[in-house]
Amino acid sequence: MTSHCAAVAGCLLALLAGSTGTAIAQGSNSGFLEEVPTGPLTPSQPVACKPTITARASAGLAQIDVDDPCTHGPTITISYQNELFVFPYDGATNKAQAQISLFAEQNQILVDPGDGKAAAVQVAFPEFRIMFKIALSWQAPVDLNLHVLEPFAVLGSAAGHIHAGNANRTRDHGKGVLDLVHGGQAATHVQDYALPQPQLDFASGQLIGVRVEYASRGAQPQGDYCGKGRLASVPFRLRILNHGRVRDTVDSLSFAPAPCGEEIERDGVFKRVLWRDPPL
């Protein structure tokens, strides 16, 4: 019986080795069991690491989702209409989400999930010809704020003055809604104002005002924000979609430099860039 399984012990050792991937041998002198690592078991097929990218449009914004099971990088990079956006992965889920403000009926968006291989994603904008929206974008590492004055509103109005502090998400302080799209450091930032439903559109002949606030500079600029400082003058882009027609300033707008330490007038903080009939 002993020679049969030297017997039972030898059979047990073989069973353990087959189930754990570790060879187990009997020590020649000590009489104890000794583990001999043989490396982890490897699956017959490698785990798929191809990212999945999905995109859809909602209220003038492209909603982009990236699911990368292997997370090639900490961020995704998106390119659209000569602007670059960077969004982080969620470390717990290996997923990233992004929003891009759309300004064409048919849009091609380049998405790099972090492996350096950008994929072209096609996104249709069904409401392009019936929607009114405004987007402010800039690339400098500063805070700018878009202020939209709906008909009969003035700066500071409780109703109709839509801005970051009154984004009107509940739609009880005006007609339009403000969305914020932060593109990360050294990338593009966007503030997007839109009328979410065509029936909320402005009547013909009504006026709408648009102002841009240089929040980082404030009313008494200092340091880099004044004189010949590197952030004394910041270019920005304004795009207006009005029922299928787009007006794009590209980077032709900017704040003029202000003297250091001197209090500037309100127009130096709030740049008036548009005040005209929405039909453009």
LUMBA-42479 format. One record per residue (C-alpha): y, x, z; residue in one letter. Coordinates in steps of 0.02 Angstrom, whole numbers, padded with zeros to 5 digits, always signed. Layout:
N
YXZa...
# end
This chain:
280
+00000+00000+00000m+00117+00144+00041t+00097+00222-00131s+00124+00051-00211h+00307+00038-00167c+00328+00196-00063a+00338+00067-00097a+00445-00076-00031v+00590+00043+00001a+00584+00105-00179g+00587-00072-00248c+00735-00117-00138l+00832+00035-00195l+00803-00008-00376a+00863-00186-00346l+01022-00127-00260l+01062-00004-00399a+01045-00138-00531g+01161-00260-00442s+01303-00145-00389t+01313-00012-00522g+01282+00125-00392t+01126+00229-00388a+01052+00240-00213i+00929+00378-00173a+00832+00426-00017q+00889+00589+00062g+00758+00724+00053s+00777+00784+00232n+00886+00664+00331s+00787+00507+00301g+00950+00406+00273f+00998+00314+00114l+01125+00409+00009e+01244+00328-00119e+01269+00419-00284v+01420+00346-00379p+01388+00313-00561t+01556+00229-00605g+01602+00046-00618p+01512-00070-00733l+01611-00101-00893t+01609-00265-00990p+01532-00261-01162s+01698-00326-01237q+01873-00260-01190p+01996-00380-01109v+02116-00453-01239a+02294-00388-01213c+02386-00479-01351k+02542-00568-01285p+02566-00752-01321t+02741-00806-01376i+02794-00988-01387t+02965-01060-01428a+03043-01232-01437r+03220-01303-01448a+03301-01417-01320s+03484-01471-01319a+03539-01326-01427g+03445-01193-01328l+03286-01103-01381a+03161-01098-01237q+03052-00944-01259i+02897-00909-01154d+02797-00747-01158v+02628-00729-01075d+02565-00550-01073d+02398-00526-00982p+02423-00338-00980c+02614-00332-00955t+02661-00190-01072h+02833-00174-00994g+02942-00244-00854p+03052-00341-00977t+03053-00430-01144i+03190-00395-01272t+03258-00529-01388i+03371-00509-01540s+03468-00654-01616y+03624-00656-01726q+03669-00475-01690n+03652-00497-01503e+03525-00417-01387l+03450-00502-01233f+03337-00431-01097v+03236-00541-00978f+03115-00485-00840p+02931-00524-00818y+02875-00617-00663d+02762-00488-00581g+02653-00622-00501a+02613-00714-00663t+02643-00584-00800n+02753-00713-00886k+02933-00707-00945a+03052-00848-00990q+03212-00843-01091a+03347-00957-01160q+03445-00921-01318i+03595-01023-01377s+03561-01080-01557l+03691-01087-01695f+03591-01122-01853a+03480-01264-01913e+03336-01143-01943q+03329-00989-01832n+03232-00827-01833q+03222-00742-01664i+03143-00570-01639l+03044-00554-01477v+02978-00387-01413d+02857-00424-01268p+02873-00245-01205g+02753-00151-01319d+02884-00106-01450g+02811-00227-01577k+02939-00364-01609a+02873-00530-01673a+02978-00650-01777a+02982-00825-01702v+03046-00973-01803q+03141-01107-01707v+03214-01265-01783a+03370-01346-01709f+03348-01532-01748p+03517-01585-01674e+03616-01454-01771f+03710-01583-01878r+03747-01707-01737i+03790-01592-01591m+03951-01517-01523f+03937-01355-01423k+04034-01198-01379i+03964-01028-01327a+04053-00880-01250l+03961-00713-01264s+04003-00534-01215w+03913-00369-01181q+04022-00275-01057a+03959-00265-00876p+04092-00387-00813v+04105-00570-00764d+04188-00685-00890l+04194-00874-00869n+04205-01009-01001l+04320-01153-00955h+04313-01311-01062v+04449-01441-01039l+04386-01607-01103e+04513-01736-01165p+04648-01774-01034f+04586-01639-00914a+04686-01489-00852v+04636-01330-00759l+04576-01381-00587g+04535-01561-00632s+04389-01634-00534a+04330-01720-00693a+04329-01647-00867g+04360-01465-00819h+04187-01389-00850i+04154-01211-00793h+04029-01108-00692a+04090-01185-00530g+04078-01360-00602n+03935-01350-00729a+03915-01540-00724n+03726-01531-00713r+03722-01707-00641t+03840-01767-00779r+03956-01857-00660d+04110-01744-00682h+04130-01753-00870g+04035-01768-01034k+03973-01592-01068g+03856-01476-00973v+03871-01287-00949l+03717-01174-00958d+03719-00991-00906l+03613-00863-00999v+03614-00691-00918h+03545-00560-01036g+03526-00418-00911g+03620-00255-00890q+03688-00176-01050a+03639-00334-01144a+03722-00497-01197t+03781-00631-01077h+03813-00809-01135v+03892-00964-01062q+03850-01118-01165d+03941-01285-01158y+03861-01433-01248a+03869-01621-01261l+03687-01664-01223p+03687-01829-01316q+03778-01877-01478p+03838-02041-01403q+03942-01940-01279l+04041-01860-01419d+04231-01856-01415f+04331-01984-01512a+04422-01927-01668s+04596-01862-01628g+04559-01813-01448q+04601-01637-01395l+04488-01510-01311i+04545-01349-01230g+04448-01187-01212v+04498-01044-01100r+04408-00884-01052v+04431-00812-00877e+04418-00626-00842y+04346-00653-00668a+04307-00470-00631s+04487-00417-00662r+04567-00553-00559g+04754-00579-00539a+04792-00402-00478q+04682-00279-00575p+04631-00111-00504q+04528+00041-00556g+04425+00022-00715d+04497-00151-00746y+04677-00098-00780c+04785+00025-00874g+04675+00139-00978k+04518+00099-00879g+04356+00079-00974r+04352-00108-00936l+04538-00144-00953a+04509-00230-01120s+04347-00325-01148v+04299-00401-01317p+04207-00567-01322f+04136-00686-01450r+04166-00872-01462l+04058-00987-01569r+04090-01172-01595i+03963-01289-01673l+04039-01453-01731n+03913-01568-01815h+03837-01439-01932g+03990-01327-01951r+04003-01162-01857v+04159-01063-01818r+04120-00886-01762d+04253-00764-01700t+04125-00621-01688v+04217-00492-01580d+04395-00524-01638s+04449-00590-01467l+04484-00483-01313s+04589-00471-01157f+04743-00358-01171a+04752-00216-01043p+04857-00252-00888a+04955-00131-00778p+04867-00071-00621c+04914-00149-00456g+05032-00278-00529e+05001-00462-00515e+04977-00540-00685i+05019-00715-00742e+04886-00848-00758r+04875-00824-00946d+04820-00645-00911g+04673-00711-00811v+04638-00865-00918f+04649-00826-01103k+04690-00981-01204r+04585-00971-01361v+04575-01149-01427l+04665-01312-01408w+04638-01427-01554r+04551-01579-01621d+04359-01561-01604p+04330-01604-01790p+04403-01430-01828l
# end
